[in-house]
Amino acid sequence: MITVRLPQELEDRLVAMCQETRRSKSFLVKDAIEYFLDDLEDVVESRNKPPTEFVTNEELRENLGFDECTK
């Protein structure tokens, strides 16, 4: 169980979205937290992994197609 105080603007947006989606505040808040934590866990996991491959700046520019734009 958790209690959260929201600024009025955020509360208004949440209420509007509840009306639009016909979902409860609890449902939307739980869903938003789950989505946020999934993304944050991915970021933390990627920071903790050593890079598996290195490329030079030239290779990166070529792979991204920047060299074609400057020719």
N, C-alpha and C positions, 0 to 999 in steps of 0.2 A: 504494500500500500504506500502511496506517495501523495503528498499534497503540494501543489505548485501554484504560486501566485504569478499571474501574467499581467503585463501592462495592458491597459484598456484596449489599445489598438490591436494587440495580438489576440485578445479575448474576442473582440468584434470580428476579426478575420476568422477565428475558429468557429464562432457561432454561425457566421455566414456560410462557411464550408459545411457545417453540420446540416444546415437547412438545404443547401444545394445537393448534398450527397445522401441525405436522409440517414445519416449515421450519428451516433452519439459522440460527445466530446471525448469520452474515455476511449472509444474505438479509434478515433483519429489521432489522439495523442499517443496511444500505444503504438499505432502503426507508424507514426512519424519517428518515434524514438527507435523503434526496431530498424527502420530504414537508415536513420542516422548512424546507429551503432554498427550496422552491417558495413556501411561505407568507411567509418572510422577504423574498424577492425582491419579492413583491407589495406588502408593507408599504413597503419602500424605494422602490419605483417610485411608489407613491401619494404618498409624502412629497415626492417630487421633482417631481410634477406640480402646476402651479398650479390652484387651484380653478376650475371652469368656470362655476359658478353660485353666487350667494349668495342666501340667504333670510333674512328677518327672523325674530326669535324668535317673533313672533306667527304667521307662516306655518308655521314648524316645529312649533309646538304644534298648530296646526290640522291639518297634514298627519299628525301622529302620533296625532291624536284626543284630545289632552289636554284641549282645550276642552270636549269633550262630557262628560268625566268630572267636570269642576268645575261644570257647570251644574246 
